[in-house]
Structure formats: structure tokens, C-alpha cells
Amino acid sequence: MTSDSTSLAAVAALSDDLRRSMYEFIRRAGRAVTRDEAAQSVGISRKLAAFHLDKLVDAGLLATRYEQPGGLRRVGRAPKVYEPSDLDVQVSIPQREPVLLADILLDAVLAETPGESAGQAARRLARERGHDLGHTERGGLRGARLGPERALTCAQQVLERHGFEPSRDTPTLVRLRNCPFHPLAAKAPELVCGINHAFLAGFLDGLDAPAVQATLIPRPGHCCVELGVPQGTDSASGGAEADAPACAKDGDGPPPAPPGS
């Protein structure tokens, strides 16, 4: 899937009617199209067509190469031709993650073990997928210790990228304002919320943050899971956690002080 910035740039490029008509013509052509053909398809000059085609190329929607029409050999330079790229554009506001959910469900169908229900397989694989994500993030962190508050800050940063819209309501509580699996969660809440909970619990395990828990607390209009430190748990993290940036990668942070300072 494309990044948000790439998807938005592609959508913006298609907001122009002429540009969108040329793009649709090229997709329907089933072959590479010359600049002259693209211009004729919408009734504009070759020069103006070049401007719009370049915008589509810059947005990643079209790919170019040089080729003689019909594969014929002619004297001189072959003209530039345009064809659809393999860019897959998906834009959703608020952000949704249907591909992640579909991947988990597909893996569950393929990897279901004897005596295991489809729902159990989906939750198991969701937890594994979340664990892999958390483990990858943990591998890039500086320092051996990850206290609860730093772990929640790191979780905020990662889950923001996945459309959960995390909100730090207290130093030890993160609520998720958006469900990236909606509207499927509304259709099958027990299944989808169970997968979501398993995914986030696995993420915390992979992050190696045992003091932080993912708790299933369904609320209308929000994600069904909260991340937080259970009441009664000592969340004091000490100076090491306070001084270290959350999710800081190796090489991040201020340069070392000079000798003798």
C-alpha cells in the first residue's frame, strides 16, 4: 500500500478534469500511448498534454519509456510513450486498514490447526503480527530499559501511522480515537475487536513493555482497546526513562559532550 503522502499526491493530480480524462484513456488503451494520442483523446494541444502527462508521471500514476508505435523501426529517436504504473492508491478519512485485517483473516484460513476455530486462528495470527511489529520497533530503540511511559509514547507514534489516532489522556493511559477496522468491526464486533485486541497485545509483547496492557473496553465511535498501566502498578520510570526520547533510533539525539565538559 502507498504512503499517505503518495496517495494524496496522486488524488490531487487527478482532481483536474482533463488530466483525469487522459489518465482514464491511457488505462483503457491496454498499451503504451504517445503524447499525440493522449492529446487527441481530450482535444488539447500536444504541448498542454505534455504538461498534464508530466504531472501524472510525477505523481507516480504513469510510467514512461521510449518506443516506436506498433513496434515499427523508424529513423530518429523513438517518441516517449505513457502507460499506467503499478501504483495502488487508497485514501480514507479517517484512516482504515482493511488490507491488514484481510491479511490476518486470510492467514487464519490457511493456517488454522486441527481443533482450532477460525476465530481462534485469527486471534493467534493477529497476536503474532502485532508481536512482529513491536519487536521490529524495539530492535531500533536505544537503551535496554523501556519503562511504561516511554513505551506508551513509542506506542503512540507507531499506532498513529496505522490510523488508530491515539490520544494520551494521562501519562499512563492511551485511548485510541479511531478504529481502523471500521465498518467491519460494527458488522462482526466480537470477531474484529478480538483480532484488534490480540494485535495490540502482541505489539506490546514485542515491544517488551510488560507494565503496559491492552484492555478491551468497547466505546461507541472509538477503538475498542485502550493501552495503559493497570492501577496499583508502580509506573515511576526514573531518570533514565525521562532523559531518553521514546522510539529514539540509534544515532538519534544530541551529540556527545566534548571531553572535559
N, C-alpha and C positions, 0 to 999 in steps of 0.2 A: 504494500500500500504506500501511496505517496505521502510525503510530509504535508503538514497543514499549509506551509508557505507555498509549496509547489502546486498544491491543489487550488489554492486561492488565486495564484497567478494564472493558472490555466482557465479557471472560470472567468476571471477578469478579461482575458484575451478573447473569450467567446462572447462577451457582452455586446460587442459590435455586430450589427446585423449582417453586414457584408462579409465580415471575417468568418462569422459562424456559417453563413451560406457556402462560402468557399471550402471550409473545413468539412461540411456535410457532403459536398460534391466529391471531394477527394476520398472520403471514406467510402462512398458508394461506388467509386470508379473501379475498385478492385485491382488497380495497378498504379504505378507511379504516374503523376500528372505534371505536365510542363506549366511554366508560368503563363504562357499564352492560353492554354486550356482553362486554367483557373480564372483568368481574367474574363474570358468569354462566357464562362458559366454564370457570372453575375453582371456582365455588361459593363465592365470598367476598363480603364486603360491598363496596359501591361505594367507601367511604372507604379500606378497605385496598387495594383495586385501584388507587386513585389514588396511594397511596404507592409501590407497585411499578412502576406505569407511569412515574412521575416518575423513578425510579431508572434505568429503561431509556432514558428521554429524556436524562438527564444523562450516561449512558454513550455516547450517540451512536447507539444501536441503533434508536431510534424517532424519527420526526418528527411534529410536531403542527400542526394548524390548526383553525379553527372552521368547521363545516359542518353543515347540516341533513341528517339521514339521508335517503338516497334523493333528495337534491336538492330536497326539498319546501320551500316557503316557509311559514314559521310566524311567529307573533308572538313577540317576545322574542329574546334572544340565542341564537345557534346554539351547540350544545354542542361541546366540544373533541373532536376525533377523532384517532386514532393510526394511523400506518402505518409500515411498515419504512423506515428510512433507506437511503442508498446506501453505508453504511459496510461496508468489506470487511475482515473480521477474520482475521488469520492469526497464530498463535502457534506457535513451535517452540523447544524447548530440547534441545540447543543451537540457536542461530540458523541458519536455512537461507535461501538466496537463490535459490529455483527460478525466480522471475519474471525476475531478471536473466539467468540462463542461458538461459531460454526466449526472451527478447527478442533476445539475441545470435544464437541459432540461427535464429530466425525471420528476422531481418535478413539472415543469411547466405544463406538460401534465396532471399530476394527480391533480394539484391544480388550474387549470385555472377556473376563475369565470365567470358567465354569463356577456356578454358584454365586456369581456376582450380577446384580441387576444393572440395567443400563444407567440408572441414576447413580448407583454406587461407583460404577466405572467412570462416569463423567466427573464426579467429585474427586475421585482419586487422581485422575489426569489433570484436573484443574489445579489441584494442590501441587502436583509435580511441575506444571507450567509456571505457577507462581513462585515455587521454590527456585527454579532455574533463573527467573528474572531477579529475585532477591540475591541469589548467590553471585550473579554477574555484577550487580551493583556493589555488593560487599567486597568483591575482589579488587575494586578500584578505589576503595576508601583508604585514607591514611590513618594509621594508628590501630592498635589491636582492640581497643575498647570502644564499644558503641553503646552509650547509655541511652535510656528511654527517650529523653527529649531530643537528642541528636538523631536517634533512629526515627522518631516521628517527623522531624524536619526532612530527613532523607526520603521518607515515605511520601511526604507531601510533594516533593519535587518529581519523584518518579510517577506517582499516580496522576499528577497534573497532566503529564504527557499522554496518559491513557484516557483522559476525558472524565475523571471522577470529580473534578472541581473540589479538591479538598479545602477545608476551612479549619484553621487552628482555633477552636473555640476556647481552649485553655492550654496551658503549657503541656498538659499530659493527655489531651484529647483532640483527635482529628475527626471531624464529621465530613462525609462525602456528599456534596450537594447534588451531584448528578449521577444517574445510573446509566452507564454506557451501554447496557444491555436492554434498555427500554426500546420499544414496547413489548419485546418478547418476555421480559420479566413480569409484565402485567398479565400476559396470557398464561404463563405457567410459573407462578411465583415460587412455589416450593422447589421446583427443579432449578430454575435460573438463579434464584437467590442462594440456593445451596451451592451451586457452582461458583458463584461470586464469592461467597464466604470462604470456600475452600481455596480459591485462587489467592485471596488476600492473606489468609492464614499461612499458606505456603510461602508467600512472598516474605512475610515476617520471619518465618523459619530460615529461609535462605539468606536473609539479611543478618541473621544471628542476633535477633533482638528479643530474647526470651521474656523481658519485662513488659513488652508491649503485646497486647492481644487484639485479635479481630473478633468483634462481637456482633452477632446477628440481632439487629434492632430495627425492624422494618418501620419506616415512616413515610407517609404519603408524599409523593413528589421528590423524594430523595433516595439516595442509595440505601440499601438495607443493612449496610455494615458500617460500624464505627471502629476506629483504631484508638486504643488508649491504654493507660496504665490502670490496672484494677485498683479500686480503693483499698487503702491499707498497705499498698506496696511502697517501699521506700524508693522514691524517684530522684533522690539527691544524686547528682552526677559528678560533683566535684569540679575542680578547676580544669582538669584535662579535657572534659567534655565541653565546658563552657568556652575554652580557648580555641578548640578545633572546629573549623567550619564543617557543617553537615554535608555529606556527599562530596567532600573535597577529594579530588583525584591526586595521584602522585604528581608532584611538580606544581600544584596549586599553592596559593597562599603567598605571604610576603617573603622576600629573600632573607636569608640568614643574616644576623647581625655581624658586622666586621669584627675580627679578633680584637680583644681588649676593650670592647664597648660595654 
